[in-house]
Amino acid sequence: MKHTILILSAGLALSACSSQAPTSAVNDRHEAQNRIVYEDNVKLDRAVIKPVAVAYGTVLPDPVRKGLSNVSETLGLPGVVVNDLLQFQLGDALHNTARFALNATLGIAGLFDPASEIGLDERDSDFGETLHAWGVGEGQYLVLPVYGPSTSRDAIGLVVDIAMNPLSAVADTKVANASTGLKVASIVDTRYRYSDLYESVIYDSADGYTQMRLSYLGKRRFDLGTVSTQGDTEASANPSYDLYEDFYE
């Protein structure tokens, strides 16, 4: 969900300031059902996720929240490395392996991020991207319960990513539960950090569903190098799109 939030936030920042209609092809065959799920997600956000995020961000100081998010990101890096290898991106695999090793040791299990200070920033990847590299098409646009915007390809990738992290195979139940808790904390922190931008479109726009779809697909296609229209290119080149990537990672 964090990936979706971050991608969406940057895309929403752009679409909120632009009147340009989406021009790229969108396969939203299940729009009626997607809109129902979207509305349920908005209700869940309003009733549960937003209050929890506000409480979390208010009670815990920023360095603590950032540290917990860093640990969650570090624990997810082995899965990123696996995807790098499956895509034959050996340079990225070595880069992310070095980042993991440094942050897991000198960074005290990832609580701190010394790797970024020496230029080893995270080069993110996921199994949806791996499927794209293997030639699998985007498929239909979907809105998943709780998680949010996705596609048929990325929904499959999400399931595989959950199961594929090598740490899952060697971690005991307590470690696995702690990892899940840290992931949830990271998502909540992201929701708190980008709350104004997220809510300005999701709650205040005339059609938040369409804005979300445009933003998600535009940024995702740009990241995968499949931008097919000038509108997508201009949207994804906007600096505010960087926010979107963080929100839904």
Buried (B, 14 or more C-beta within 10 A) or exposed (E): BBBBBBBBBBBBBBBBEEEEEBBBEBBBEBBEEBBEBBEEBBEEBEEEBBEBBBEBBEEBEEEEBBBBBBBBBBBBBBBBBBBBBBBEBEEBBEBBBEBBBBBBEEBBEBBBBBBBEEEBEBBBBBBBBBBBBEEBEBBBBBBBEBBBBBBBBBBBBBEBBEEBBEBBEEBEEEEEEBBEEBBBBBBBBBBBBBBEBBBBBBEEBEEBBBBBBBBBBBBBBBBBEBBEBEBBBBBBEBEBBBBBBBBBB
